[in-house]
Amino acid sequence: MINYNGVIQESNLQLSVANRSFLYGDAVFETLKIVNNKILFFEDHYFRLMASMRIVRMAIPMSFTLEYLEEEILKLAAFNNVENSARVRFTVFRNEGGFYLPTDNSVSYLIQTAQIEQAKYQFSKNSFEVDLYKDFVVPKQLLSTLKTANKITNVTASIFAKENQLDAALLINEYKNVIEAANGNLFMLMGNKLTTPPISEGCLNGIMRKQIIALAKQIESIEVIEAPISPFDLQKADELFITNVIKGIQPITKYRKKEFGFMLSVQLLGKLNALIEA
């Protein structure tokens, strides 16, 4: 079952071929995680969604309060019996009408849930190999930092990774700096410096990215900086890892011929789980 504009209904909902998300990618979304009937970091997700809607000039309904959206998400999770551990996609799209110029800026929303096996963030020692995706670049602009329905670069990069027996692909901007992975934000440890690209480089303004930066700053031996990362930096790194709200932290074990450790990843994952349990 899904939640479409506040109404729980069958998941085989038929959207019009004039739907603007389908025609133009005219939509923004949030990927959320529910653990024990609580949406993790929901306030951060909520304010990112509101900011995204303002940036793309969608009219924000008066009903879109933090409390209302939280209630609608948890209502669907309870109906689907996944309130203990679930992945959620909350999509907001501009209502149909017009061509590039919309008839108006009113919106609809669609909530989907899916059961996930592990509520707690888990550490995986499995091999995780990545490489650069160079066919297309992510523009160094504000729109690149949003979760919009136009993620074709992430899609093609993920296909590239599969075709080349990789676990993920790393994306670059037009200045050839590495900004993120196709499935999350990128962190690099070199000595005692933990670096992640700044939002100004065009990377996603990730919710888990924000949590990891805050947790890493609690470790006295680690200096956290936001700075551009070049492909040459990756070869000199001690650790690389990817973050997103569903997986938490995914250590990268290999980039080309370079292999990496994961001591900091394990430490941060422990702090992340402690934060959630608290």
Backbone as CSV, one residue per row, in Angstrom:
resi,resn,N_x,N_y,N_z,CA_x,CA_y,CA_z,C_x,C_y,C_z
1,MET,0.837,-1.193,0.000,0.000,0.000,0.000,0.883,1.259,0.000
2,ILE,0.329,2.344,-0.512,1.039,3.623,-0.575,0.171,4.711,0.058
3,ASN,0.776,5.845,0.285,0.046,7.009,0.773,0.119,8.070,-0.312
4,TYR,-1.023,8.366,-0.933,-1.082,9.355,-2.011,-1.930,10.528,-1.531
5,ASN,-1.288,11.636,-1.257,-1.975,12.837,-0.768,-2.833,12.567,0.457
6,GLY,-2.300,11.726,1.358,-2.984,11.475,2.613,-3.955,10.312,2.604
7,VAL,-4.114,9.669,1.445,-5.043,8.543,1.319,-4.248,7.260,1.120
8,ILE,-4.444,6.282,2.002,-3.790,4.983,1.854,-4.538,4.185,0.800
9,GLN,-3.814,3.704,-0.207,-4.449,2.975,-1.298,-3.490,1.950,-1.888
10,GLU,-4.004,1.162,-2.813,-3.204,0.121,-3.443,-1.996,0.725,-4.154
11,SER,-0.917,-0.026,-4.190,0.322,0.473,-4.781,0.308,0.484,-6.303
12,ASN,-0.765,-0.030,-6.923,-0.853,0.000,-8.382,-1.538,1.280,-8.857
13,LEU,-1.310,2.380,-8.141,-1.863,3.678,-8.500,-1.465,4.047,-9.923
14,GLN,-2.444,4.498,-10.710,-2.194,4.894,-12.083,-2.043,6.412,-12.164
15,LEU,-0.822,6.894,-12.377,-0.595,8.319,-12.566,-0.771,8.674,-14.034
16,SER,-1.197,9.877,-14.301,-1.446,10.333,-15.665,-0.143,10.418,-16.462
17,VAL,-0.244,10.227,-17.774,0.932,10.394,-18.638,1.355,11.857,-18.698
18,ALA,0.499,12.762,-18.198,0.837,14.182,-18.127,1.527,14.540,-16.817
19,ASN,1.826,13.541,-15.980,2.499,13.783,-14.710,3.844,14.470,-14.955
20,ARG,4.082,15.560,-14.287,5.270,16.365,-14.554,6.567,15.695,-14.083
21,SER,6.459,14.824,-13.093,7.645,14.070,-12.687,8.083,13.143,-13.811
22,PHE,7.104,12.535,-14.483,7.390,11.642,-15.610,7.896,12.426,-16.827
23,LEU,7.255,13.553,-17.125,7.596,14.307,-18.337,8.894,15.095,-18.209
24,TYR,9.113,15.699,-17.038,10.217,16.645,-16.905,11.133,16.394,-15.704
25,GLY,10.876,15.345,-14.962,11.645,15.146,-13.732,11.358,16.239,-12.722
26,ASP,10.121,16.772,-12.786,9.744,17.924,-11.969,9.280,17.446,-10.587
27,ALA,10.229,16.959,-9.808,9.913,16.396,-8.491,11.164,16.405,-7.623
28,VAL,10.938,16.429,-6.327,12.014,16.250,-5.346,11.597,15.121,-4.415
29,PHE,12.576,14.496,-3.770,12.228,13.380,-2.894,13.200,13.271,-1.736
30,GLU,12.776,12.530,-0.729,13.602,12.189,0.409,13.594,10.677,0.582
31,THR,14.760,10.109,0.859,14.864,8.707,1.245,15.104,8.676,2.745
32,LEU,14.208,7.999,3.468,14.265,7.997,4.926,14.344,6.577,5.458
33,LYS,14.754,6.472,6.712,14.817,5.172,7.372,14.028,5.226,8.671
34,ILE,13.191,4.200,8.872,12.413,4.066,10.105,13.015,2.945,10.944
35,VAL,13.245,3.235,12.210,13.712,2.228,13.165,12.848,2.348,14.421
36,ASN,12.210,1.242,14.794,11.372,1.205,16.005,10.351,2.341,16.021
37,ASN,9.661,2.477,14.902,8.568,3.454,14.755,9.050,4.897,14.886
38,LYS,10.309,5.134,14.580,10.851,6.481,14.590,11.603,6.732,13.288
39,ILE,11.360,7.893,12.693,12.071,8.267,11.468,13.411,8.886,11.868
40,LEU,14.492,8.271,11.447,15.814,8.769,11.832,16.093,10.142,11.226
41,PHE,16.575,11.062,12.052,17.001,12.389,11.604,15.895,13.120,10.832
42,PHE,14.640,12.927,11.285,13.529,13.436,10.475,13.534,14.955,10.345
43,GLU,13.928,15.645,11.387,13.937,17.109,11.294,14.878,17.582,10.201
44,ASP,16.037,16.942,10.089,16.981,17.289,9.014,16.367,17.003,7.646
45,HIS,15.718,15.847,7.510,15.060,15.516,6.238,13.983,16.542,5.904
46,TYR,13.204,16.905,6.912,12.090,17.827,6.691,12.592,19.177,6.180
47,PHE,13.602,19.722,6.834,14.079,21.040,6.427,14.798,20.983,5.074
48,ARG,15.438,19.857,4.755,16.030,19.733,3.417,14.934,19.685,2.358
49,LEU,13.849,18.962,2.636,12.737,18.896,1.690,12.120,20.275,1.472
50,MET,11.887,21.002,2.556,11.314,22.339,2.426,12.239,23.254,1.620
51,ALA,13.542,23.182,1.887,14.504,23.999,1.151,14.515,23.626,-0.329
52,SER,14.456,22.330,-0.623,14.451,21.874,-2.013,13.223,22.386,-2.751
53,MET,12.068,22.320,-2.099,10.836,22.802,-2.723,10.908,24.297,-3.003
54,ARG,11.493,25.051,-2.085,11.629,26.494,-2.304,12.580,26.793,-3.467
55,ILE,13.684,26.057,-3.508,14.679,26.299,-4.557,14.095,26.061,-5.943
56,VAL,13.272,25.007,-6.098,12.679,24.719,-7.415,11.318,25.395,-7.581
57,ARG,10.983,26.310,-6.685,9.812,27.179,-6.774,8.483,26.422,-6.758
58,MET,8.426,25.377,-5.936,7.151,24.706,-5.689,6.404,25.444,-4.583
59,ALA,5.086,25.486,-4.693,4.268,26.064,-3.630,4.160,25.055,-2.491
60,ILE,4.584,25.448,-1.304,4.547,24.549,-0.152,3.175,24.659,0.512
61,PRO,2.407,23.570,0.553,1.083,23.614,1.184,1.164,23.980,2.658
62,MET,0.162,24.670,3.152,0.114,25.032,4.562,0.104,23.794,5.447
63,SER,-0.412,22.686,4.914,-0.505,21.446,5.699,0.837,20.764,5.881
64,PHE,1.859,21.172,5.128,3.153,20.498,5.166,3.959,20.899,6.407
65,THR,3.413,20.642,7.567,4.169,20.858,8.798,5.007,19.621,9.085
66,LEU,5.994,19.777,9.932,6.835,18.641,10.312,5.985,17.538,10.929
67,GLU,5.052,17.923,11.797,4.220,16.947,12.500,3.310,16.197,11.532
68,TYR,2.751,16.914,10.559,1.837,16.279,9.609,2.559,15.258,8.736
69,LEU,3.699,15.636,8.182,4.416,14.722,7.297,4.921,13.502,8.060
70,GLU,5.393,13.712,9.282,5.833,12.583,10.107,4.673,11.623,10.362
71,GLU,3.521,12.187,10.673,2.338,11.364,10.936,1.924,10.562,9.705
72,GLU,1.983,11.183,8.527,1.585,10.505,7.296,2.547,9.361,6.943
73,ILE,3.833,9.571,7.197,4.825,8.524,6.921,4.631,7.342,7.869
74,LEU,4.508,7.636,9.153,4.360,6.567,10.145,3.014,5.853,10.007
75,LYS,2.004,6.571,9.557,0.697,5.958,9.320,0.800,4.861,8.259
76,LEU,1.520,5.166,7.182,1.682,4.168,6.119,2.548,3.007,6.605
77,ALA,3.625,3.306,7.335,4.497,2.242,7.839,3.723,1.283,8.735
78,ALA,2.856,1.824,9.592,2.046,0.975,10.474,1.059,0.146,9.667
79,PHE,0.455,0.749,8.647,-0.502,0.027,7.809,0.176,-1.139,7.086
80,ASN,1.428,-0.915,6.663,2.179,-1.959,5.957,2.940,-2.876,6.905
81,ASN,2.819,-2.620,8.212,3.446,-3.445,9.234,4.971,-3.481,9.083
82,VAL,5.546,-2.308,8.799,7.008,-2.209,8.666,7.569,-1.127,9.582
83,GLU,6.823,-0.770,10.635,7.226,0.351,11.467,8.497,0.102,12.277
84,ASN,8.918,-1.159,12.402,10.141,-1.451,13.157,11.408,-1.266,12.330
85,SER,11.302,-1.432,11.029,12.484,-1.312,10.173,12.042,-1.139,8.730
86,ALA,12.201,0.072,8.191,11.701,0.324,6.842,12.509,1.389,6.124
87,ARG,12.500,1.257,4.826,13.013,2.299,3.923,11.799,3.048,3.379
88,VAL,11.887,4.365,3.349,10.768,5.197,2.902,11.230,6.116,1.779
89,ARG,10.383,6.235,0.775,10.600,7.286,-0.231,9.411,8.230,-0.184
90,PHE,9.718,9.511,0.045,8.695,10.558,0.082,8.938,11.455,-1.129
91,THR,8.048,11.408,-2.108,8.201,12.156,-3.357,7.176,13.275,-3.428
92,VAL,7.626,14.457,-3.766,6.734,15.595,-4.003,6.903,16.023,-5.450
93,PHE,5.788,16.078,-6.189,5.880,16.485,-7.592,4.874,17.583,-7.898
94,ARG,5.246,18.446,-8.836,4.361,19.532,-9.241,3.193,18.937,-10.022
95,ASN,2.015,19.451,-9.769,0.826,18.910,-10.419,0.846,19.173,-11.918
96,GLU,0.180,18.291,-12.663,0.239,18.347,-14.120,-0.382,19.634,-14.659
97,GLY,0.061,19.967,-15.853,-0.419,21.172,-16.523,0.731,21.987,-17.045
98,GLY,0.613,22.439,-18.294,1.656,23.249,-18.913,2.742,22.398,-19.551
99,PHE,3.733,23.092,-20.063,4.887,22.415,-20.654,6.083,22.704,-19.739
100,TYR,7.159,23.308,-20.237,8.224,23.682,-19.306,7.693,24.672,-18.269
101,LEU,6.810,25.566,-18.705,6.169,26.488,-17.775,4.934,25.824,-17.196
102,PRO,4.908,25.559,-15.890,3.746,24.895,-15.294,2.517,25.795,-15.306
103,THR,1.354,25.155,-15.290,0.106,25.908,-15.163,0.053,26.602,-13.812
104,ASP,0.459,25.873,-12.755,0.613,26.471,-11.428,1.659,25.664,-10.677
105,ASN,1.958,26.093,-9.462,3.039,25.460,-8.706,2.541,24.556,-7.587
106,SER,1.258,24.183,-7.611,0.725,23.299,-6.579,1.341,21.907,-6.715
107,VAL,1.327,21.150,-5.625,2.037,19.867,-5.606,1.161,18.748,-5.065
108,SER,1.586,17.531,-5.339,1.042,16.321,-4.728,2.205,15.549,-4.117
109,TYR,1.893,14.581,-3.249,2.962,13.773,-2.675,2.582,12.300,-2.683
110,LEU,3.621,11.486,-2.693,3.472,10.033,-2.720,4.485,9.433,-1.750
111,ILE,4.000,8.583,-0.842,4.882,7.931,0.132,4.876,6.434,-0.125
112,GLN,6.064,5.837,-0.186,6.222,4.393,-0.361,7.106,3.852,0.758
113,THR,6.817,2.647,1.224,7.646,2.006,2.245,8.061,0.615,1.787
114,ALA,9.203,0.175,2.286,9.678,-1.184,2.011,10.405,-1.710,3.233
115,GLN,10.144,-2.952,3.567,10.812,-3.588,4.721,12.306,-3.728,4.450
116,ILE,13.120,-3.455,5.459,14.549,-3.748,5.369,14.904,-4.703,6.498
117,GLU,15.901,-5.556,6.251,16.208,-6.634,7.185,16.831,-6.139,8.480
118,GLN,17.790,-5.239,8.374,18.550,-4.821,9.555,18.198,-3.393,9.944
119,ALA,17.615,-3.237,11.137,17.327,-1.892,11.616,18.627,-1.191,12.013
120,LYS,19.492,-1.904,12.720,20.759,-1.339,13.178,21.737,-1.265,12.008
121,TYR,22.536,-0.213,11.978,23.559,-0.103,10.941,24.618,-1.180,11.157
122,GLN,24.934,-1.899,10.091,25.843,-3.038,10.162,27.147,-2.723,9.436
123,PHE,28.241,-3.261,9.981,29.532,-3.130,9.318,29.779,-4.352,8.439
124,SER,30.184,-4.102,7.214,30.459,-5.199,6.287,31.947,-5.230,5.947
125,LYS,32.554,-6.398,6.107,33.959,-6.583,5.745,34.107,-7.104,4.316
126,ASN,33.001,-7.196,3.609,33.053,-7.682,2.233,33.818,-6.703,1.347
127,SER,34.400,-7.233,0.288,35.105,-6.388,-0.667,34.139,-5.377,-1.287
128,PHE,34.608,-4.139,-1.434,33.790,-3.100,-2.053,34.711,-2.250,-2.910
129,GLU,34.654,-2.482,-4.204,35.575,-1.847,-5.153,34.865,-0.760,-5.952
130,VAL,35.564,0.351,-6.172,34.997,1.478,-6.916,35.988,1.963,-7.970
131,ASP,35.460,2.762,-8.890,36.313,3.461,-9.853,35.576,4.721,-10.292
132,LEU,36.281,5.580,-11.017,35.694,6.829,-11.484,34.756,6.593,-12.652
133,TYR,33.673,7.369,-12.682,32.757,7.392,-13.824,32.988,8.717,-14.548
134,LYS,33.449,8.648,-15.804,33.862,9.846,-16.522,32.971,10.207,-17.703
135,ASP,31.969,9.393,-18.002,31.139,9.665,-19.181,30.384,10.982,-19.056
136,PHE,29.869,11.250,-17.865,29.136,12.485,-17.614,29.603,13.070,-16.286
137,VAL,29.527,14.389,-16.167,29.937,15.049,-14.939,28.710,15.625,-14.233
138,VAL,28.867,15.876,-12.941,27.826,16.533,-12.157,28.159,18.019,-12.106
139,PRO,27.274,18.880,-12.608,27.574,20.319,-12.610,27.763,20.869,-11.197
140,LYS,28.692,21.765,-11.082,28.983,22.403,-9.801,27.975,23.536,-9.590
141,GLN,26.765,23.157,-9.144,25.685,24.127,-8.985,24.742,23.682,-7.874
142,LEU,23.876,24.588,-7.454,22.973,24.330,-6.343,22.022,23.166,-6.627
143,LEU,21.509,23.070,-7.849,20.560,21.999,-8.178,21.166,20.616,-7.977
144,SER,22.474,20.493,-8.166,23.135,19.194,-8.003,23.106,18.716,-6.565
145,THR,22.926,19.622,-5.627,22.943,19.258,-4.214,21.592,18.747,-3.720
146,LEU,20.554,18.843,-4.578,19.195,18.442,-4.199,18.902,17.017,-4.644
147,LYS,17.918,16.397,-3.976,17.429,15.088,-4.418,16.229,15.332,-5.317
148,THR,16.498,15.490,-6.615,15.427,15.680,-7.589,15.172,14.373,-8.329
149,ALA,14.083,14.337,-9.089,13.739,13.135,-9.847,14.640,12.949,-11.066
150,ASN,15.508,13.909,-11.337,16.447,13.776,-12.453,17.784,13.276,-11.920
151,LYS,17.943,11.959,-11.884,19.177,11.331,-11.392,19.776,10.414,-12.464
152,ILE,19.713,10.851,-13.717,20.163,10.000,-14.813,21.671,9.744,-14.744
153,THR,22.443,10.694,-14.227,23.883,10.465,-14.088,24.152,9.350,-13.087
154,ASN,23.432,9.355,-11.972,23.577,8.296,-10.973,23.159,6.947,-11.542
155,VAL,22.109,6.951,-12.365,21.625,5.709,-12.980,22.666,5.137,-13.933
156,THR,23.168,5.965,-14.842,24.139,5.466,-15.823,25.458,5.085,-15.150
157,ALA,25.835,5.806,-14.103,27.054,5.453,-13.364,26.898,4.100,-12.676
158,SER,25.709,3.826,-12.157,25.462,2.544,-11.494,25.487,1.394,-12.501
159,ILE,24.967,1.643,-13.706,25.035,0.627,-14.769,26.488,0.395,-15.178
160,PHE,27.248,1.481,-15.302,28.681,1.379,-15.608,29.396,0.511,-14.572
161,ALA,29.082,0.735,-13.302,29.719,-0.035,-12.238,29.410,-1.520,-12.378
162,LYS,28.153,-1.838,-12.639,27.777,-3.245,-12.791,28.466,-3.877,-13.988
163,GLU,28.522,-3.158,-15.098,29.148,-3.684,-16.318,30.638,-3.956,-16.117
164,ASN,31.249,-3.244,-15.179,32.687,-3.387,-14.941,33.015,-4.126,-13.644
165,GLN,32.024,-4.881,-13.151,32.195,-5.688,-11.928,32.671,-4.849,-10.749
166,LEU,32.152,-3.634,-10.645,32.437,-2.750,-9.523,31.231,-2.710,-8.593
167,ASP,31.461,-2.298,-7.370,30.364,-2.193,-6.408,29.708,-0.815,-6.431
168,ALA,30.438,0.185,-6.895,29.888,1.537,-7.025,30.823,2.350,-7.908
169,ALA,30.306,3.468,-8.403,31.107,4.384,-9.213,31.192,5.726,-8.505
170,LEU,32.334,6.381,-8.664,32.541,7.704,-8.094,32.290,8.756,-9.161
171,LEU,31.579,9.827,-8.797,31.204,10.879,-9.738,32.159,12.058,-9.628
172,ILE,32.339,12.760,-10.732,33.216,13.934,-10.767,32.423,15.146,-11.264
173,ASN,32.925,16.343,-10.953,32.316,17.545,-11.512,33.120,18.013,-12.719
174,GLU,32.754,19.163,-13.273,33.407,19.625,-14.501,34.858,20.035,-14.281
175,TYR,35.266,20.186,-13.028,36.660,20.501,-12.718,37.463,19.232,-12.429
176,LYS,36.826,18.090,-12.681,37.440,16.770,-12.523,37.765,16.429,-11.069
177,ASN,37.117,17.096,-10.138,37.222,16.720,-8.740,36.201,15.637,-8.420
178,VAL,36.569,14.717,-7.537,35.656,13.646,-7.125,34.711,14.236,-6.082
179,ILE,33.392,14.124,-6.312,32.460,14.796,-5.400,31.645,13.834,-4.539
180,GLU,31.388,12.630,-5.034,30.555,11.687,-4.291,30.539,10.354,-5.027
181,ALA,29.878,9.370,-4.437,29.591,8.120,-5.132,28.186,8.212,-5.709
182,ALA,27.860,7.313,-6.616,26.519,7.319,-7.201,25.458,7.019,-6.153
183,ASN,25.860,6.407,-5.041,24.893,6.010,-4.013,25.147,6.649,-2.656
184,GLY,25.891,7.767,-2.611,26.100,8.412,-1.323,27.261,9.384,-1.332
185,ASN,27.439,10.056,-0.208,28.541,11.005,-0.068,29.862,10.285,0.186
186,LEU,30.953,10.942,-0.140,32.282,10.353,-0.043,33.092,11.013,1.058
187,PHE,33.799,10.187,1.841,34.747,10.662,2.853,36.101,10.010,2.595
188,MET,37.177,10.766,2.860,38.541,10.274,2.649,39.384,10.585,3.876
189,LEU,40.019,9.549,4.427,40.948,9.730,5.543,42.372,9.659,5.023
190,MET,43.149,10.700,5.324,44.560,10.732,4.965,45.331,11.214,6.190
191,GLY,46.053,10.309,6.838,46.687,10.656,8.097,45.615,10.864,9.154
192,ASN,45.609,12.039,9.771,44.571,12.330,10.770,43.505,13.274,10.217
193,LYS,43.528,13.519,8.905,42.563,14.429,8.287,41.455,13.654,7.576
194,LEU,40.209,13.906,7.981,39.055,13.320,7.317,38.441,14.392,6.432
195,THR,38.452,14.139,5.136,38.006,15.134,4.163,36.748,14.663,3.461
196,THR,35.807,15.571,3.273,34.651,15.317,2.428,34.457,16.546,1.558
197,PRO,34.044,16.383,0.302,33.867,17.560,-0.558,32.807,18.508,-0.006
198,PRO,33.020,19.814,-0.119,32.001,20.772,0.313,30.803,20.741,-0.633
199,ILE,29.659,21.188,-0.147,28.451,21.223,-0.971,28.670,22.067,-2.226
200,SER,29.520,23.072,-2.126,29.793,23.948,-3.268,30.433,23.216,-4.442
201,GLU,30.962,21.993,-4.212,31.535,21.195,-5.301,30.451,20.519,-6.146
202,GLY,29.188,20.535,-5.665,28.100,19.917,-6.416,27.624,18.599,-5.852
203,CYS,28.149,18.187,-4.692,27.719,16.913,-4.107,26.381,17.075,-3.397
204,LEU,25.718,15.945,-3.182,24.439,15.943,-2.486,24.595,16.491,-1.075
205,ASN,23.646,17.305,-0.661,23.620,17.796,0.713,23.043,16.694,1.595
206,GLY,23.844,15.680,1.847,23.377,14.438,2.457,23.071,14.559,3.940
207,ILE,21.998,13.900,4.363,21.626,13.882,5.776,22.639,13.070,6.581
208,MET,23.038,11.894,6.078,24.040,11.100,6.792,25.396,11.789,6.762
209,ARG,25.701,12.488,5.712,26.943,13.268,5.638,27.029,14.216,6.835
210,LYS,25.926,14.907,7.122,25.880,15.843,8.249,26.134,15.127,9.570
211,GLN,25.535,13.945,9.746,25.714,13.207,11.010,27.159,12.753,11.182
212,ILE,27.760,12.262,10.106,29.132,11.730,10.190,30.128,12.854,10.458
213,ILE,29.928,14.003,9.856,30.810,15.138,10.131,30.771,15.480,11.624
214,ALA,29.560,15.525,12.183,29.405,15.864,13.601,30.040,14.803,14.501
215,LEU,29.853,13.520,14.170,30.415,12.441,14.981,31.937,12.407,14.891
216,ALA,32.464,12.641,13.692,33.921,12.615,13.515,34.588,13.750,14.286
217,LYS,33.905,14.868,14.430,34.467,15.996,15.166,34.579,15.706,16.657
218,GLN,33.905,14.655,17.130,34.003,14.260,18.528,35.278,13.472,18.815
219,ILE,35.954,13.011,17.756,37.184,12.232,17.915,38.366,13.198,17.917
220,GLU,39.035,13.318,19.046,40.079,14.333,19.212,41.236,14.169,18.228
221,SER,41.515,12.932,17.848,42.669,12.692,16.979,42.378,12.972,15.503
222,ILE,41.128,13.279,15.187,40.736,13.468,13.794,40.414,14.933,13.515
223,GLU,40.974,15.460,12.439,40.643,16.805,11.966,39.691,16.659,10.773
224,VAL,38.512,17.242,10.878,37.504,17.135,9.824,37.536,18.395,8.971
225,ILE,37.692,18.216,7.666,37.716,19.367,6.764,36.815,19.098,5.557
226,GLU,36.280,20.174,5.006,35.531,20.106,3.762,36.380,20.762,2.690
227,ALA,36.834,19.967,1.722,37.751,20.461,0.700,37.615,19.589,-0.551
228,PRO,37.943,20.138,-1.714,37.897,19.336,-2.943,38.813,18.123,-2.859
229,ILE,38.402,17.046,-3.516,39.187,15.806,-3.574,39.484,15.511,-5.038
230,SER,40.753,15.357,-5.371,41.133,15.005,-6.741,41.290,13.493,-6.856
231,PRO,41.227,12.958,-8.083,41.463,11.520,-8.259,42.830,11.087,-7.740
232,PHE,43.819,11.992,-7.782,45.156,11.652,-7.293,45.161,11.478,-5.778
233,ASP,44.293,12.226,-5.086,44.198,12.098,-3.630,43.752,10.697,-3.223
234,LEU,42.868,10.101,-4.012,42.337,8.785,-3.665,43.441,7.744,-3.556
235,GLN,44.455,7.869,-4.405,45.554,6.898,-4.406,46.411,7.013,-3.147
236,LYS,46.357,8.172,-2.472,47.181,8.392,-1.286,46.402,8.199,0.019
237,ALA,45.115,7.935,-0.084,44.262,7.865,1.106,44.536,6.611,1.930
238,ASP,44.238,6.701,3.221,44.316,5.543,4.115,42.971,4.826,4.198
239,GLU,41.894,5.603,4.138,40.542,5.036,4.144,39.649,5.860,3.229
240,LEU,38.685,5.181,2.631,37.612,5.819,1.873,36.310,5.166,2.308
241,PHE,35.267,5.961,2.453,33.964,5.345,2.714,32.834,6.211,2.186
242,ILE,31.707,5.559,1.959,30.507,6.183,1.410,29.450,6.219,2.518
243,THR,28.670,7.289,2.557,27.607,7.379,3.558,26.264,7.647,2.901
244,ASN,25.232,7.010,3.418,23.849,7.357,3.090,22.962,6.914,4.240
245,VAL,21.727,7.366,4.262,20.881,7.159,5.432,20.410,5.716,5.574
246,ILE,20.396,4.954,4.493,19.949,3.558,4.565,21.085,2.645,5.021
247,LYS,22.239,2.769,4.411,23.377,1.910,4.737,24.153,2.410,5.948
248,GLY,24.182,3.718,6.136,25.009,4.301,7.191,26.390,4.601,6.657
249,ILE,27.320,3.662,6.836,28.692,3.806,6.341,29.084,2.559,5.559
250,GLN,29.542,2.760,4.336,30.023,1.656,3.504,31.509,1.867,3.221
251,PRO,32.403,1.109,3.868,33.833,1.253,3.581,34.161,0.827,2.143
252,ILE,35.037,1.578,1.511,35.580,1.198,0.205,36.873,0.435,0.465
253,THR,36.979,-0.761,-0.067,38.175,-1.566,0.179,39.204,-1.465,-0.953
254,LYS,38.743,-1.041,-2.154,39.693,-0.995,-3.272,39.294,0.056,-4.294
255,TYR,40.279,0.839,-4.712,40.140,1.783,-5.822,41.323,1.541,-6.751
256,ARG,41.018,1.006,-7.916,42.070,0.589,-8.851,43.020,-0.384,-8.151
257,LYS,44.299,-0.068,-8.032,45.215,-1.023,-7.403,45.424,-0.754,-5.912
258,LYS,44.811,0.311,-5.413,45.001,0.694,-4.015,43.936,0.047,-3.130
259,GLU,44.381,-0.562,-2.021,43.464,-1.156,-1.054,43.483,-0.325,0.229
260,PHE,42.363,-0.332,0.944,42.180,0.566,2.079,41.776,-0.176,3.346
261,GLY,42.104,0.434,4.472,41.652,-0.078,5.762,40.276,0.463,6.108
262,PHE,39.826,0.167,7.349,38.473,0.614,7.718,38.343,0.851,9.229
263,MET,39.443,1.176,9.899,39.387,1.365,11.359,38.482,2.538,11.745
264,LEU,38.605,3.663,11.055,37.776,4.817,11.375,36.313,4.540,11.045
265,SER,36.063,3.826,9.955,34.689,3.474,9.577,34.002,2.709,10.700
266,VAL,34.726,1.748,11.284,34.170,0.946,12.377,33.885,1.825,13.585
267,GLN,34.797,2.711,13.896,34.629,3.600,15.052,33.417,4.513,14.857
268,LEU,33.291,5.088,13.676,32.178,5.994,13.407,30.840,5.264,13.369
269,LEU,30.854,4.029,12.870,29.618,3.251,12.834,29.129,2.955,14.248
270,GLY,30.057,2.670,15.146,29.693,2.464,16.549,29.072,3.710,17.149
271,LYS,29.649,4.872,16.862,29.108,6.123,17.358,27.735,6.417,16.761
272,LEU,27.555,6.060,15.496,26.265,6.270,14.829,25.176,5.438,15.466
273,ASN,25.448,4.168,15.709,24.452,3.313,16.351,24.154,3.755,17.773
274,ALA,25.186,4.233,18.493,24.971,4.726,19.849,24.086,5.961,19.837
275,LEU,24.262,6.812,18.824,23.444,8.006,18.680,21.978,7.648,18.476
276,ILE,21.728,6.634,17.635,20.366,6.216,17.344,19.716,5.574,18.565
277,GLU,20.467,4.747,19.259,19.936,4.079,20.442,19.625,5.073,21.555
278,ALA,20.409,6.151,21.593,20.180,7.168,22.631,18.917,7.954,22.360
